[in-house]
Amino acid sequence: MKNNAISLCSTRRRFVHQRGTSLLEVLIAVLIMSFGLLALGGLTASSVQYGKMAQFQTLGVQLAIDYSDRMRGNADGFLLGSYDKAVAYSSSGTLLTVPTCAVVTACTVAEIAAIDKAEWVNSLKQRLPGGDAFVKRDPSNLLAVDVWIMWTDPNLSYGGNNTLSTGNATRDCPAAAIASVSPTPRCMFFRMSI
């Protein structure tokens, strides 16, 4: 009987000294879970940004193909250099005025090229945020053209500091296209043969 009384007494002491430990365990579990949820929120924000970036790259490819098709359709205008667009990047969303032909039924190759270029640049500005382009013929190959499609990446951070952006956005941009421009656009380079 004495042994039972001692073991009962020591069991009570053990439970008395452990009061609040389950509360502490719950608080630690909540803390660990909150860090996990914060990480999950950051992952979600990154996936949204990268999904948008992939969408913009797909649009850039489609627009570059469209412009090369326009150049192939007017090879004489291309050879004249009418499809070049060697103006520095502008994130302005104002659309260009599409020119018309002097004689509606007899457009010249230069007029067709001017119409194609204005429509294409307007499509860039409408479909990509801060969309613009830099187009230049390769002087060493008369049938090749270099096209840089430019846009502004999505920014999911506060205060304009994009901490989720990856890589160097200017690595493919020609210096003449982004001379002292802010924000710096992302560029995608294409070389096409006509």
Residue pairs with C-beta under 8 A, 6 or more apart in sequence:
45 156
45 164
46 164
48 154
48 156
49 153
49 154
49 156
49 164
52 154
53 153
53 154
53 186
56 128
56 129
56 151
56 153
56 186
57 188
59 127
59 128
60 128
60 149
60 151
60 188
61 188
61 190
63 120
63 123
63 124
63 127
63 128
63 133
63 149
64 147
64 149
64 188
64 190
64 192
66 120
66 123
67 83
67 116
67 120
67 133
67 135
67 147
68 145
68 147
68 190
68 192
68 194
70 83
70 116
70 120
71 77
71 78
71 83
71 116
71 145
71 192
71 194
72 78
72 194
74 82
74 83
74 109
74 112
74 113
74 116
75 194
76 109
77 83
77 109
77 110
77 112
77 113
77 116
78 113
78 137
78 145
78 194
79 142
80 109
80 110
80 113
81 137
82 109
82 110
82 113
82 114
82 117
83 113
83 116
83 117
83 135
83 137
83 145
84 135
84 136
84 137
84 145
85 117
85 121
85 133
85 134
85 135
85 136
86 134
86 135
86 136
86 176
87 134
88 134
88 176
88 177
88 178
88 179
88 181
89 132
89 134
89 150
89 173
89 177
89 178
89 181
89 185
90 132
91 130
91 132
91 152
91 181
91 183
91 185
93 125
93 130
94 125
95 122
95 125
95 126
96 118
96 121
96 122
97 118
98 115
98 118
98 119
98 122
99 111
99 114
99 115
99 118
100 111
100 115
101 107
101 108
101 111
101 112
101 115
102 108
102 111
107 115
120 133
121 132
121 133
124 131
124 132
124 133
124 149
125 131
125 132
128 149
128 151
129 151
129 152
129 154
130 150
130 151
130 152
130 183
130 185
131 149
131 150
131 151
132 150
132 151
132 185
133 147
133 148
133 149
133 150
134 147
134 148
134 150
134 173
134 174
134 176
134 177
135 145
135 146
135 147
135 148
136 145
136 146
136 174
137 144
137 145
137 146
138 144
138 145
138 146
138 191
141 193
143 193
143 194
144 191
144 192
144 193
144 194
145 191
145 192
145 193
145 194
146 189
146 190
146 191
147 189
147 190
147 191
147 192
148 172
148 173
148 174
148 177
148 187
148 188
148 189
148 190
149 187
149 188
149 190
150 173
150 177
150 178
150 185
150 186
150 187
150 188
151 185
151 186
152 183
152 185
152 186
153 162
153 165
153 169
153 186
155 162
155 165
156 162
156 164
157 163
157 164
169 184
169 185
169 186
169 187
170 178
170 184
170 187
171 187
172 187
172 188
172 189
173 184
173 185
173 187
177 187
178 184
178 185
178 187
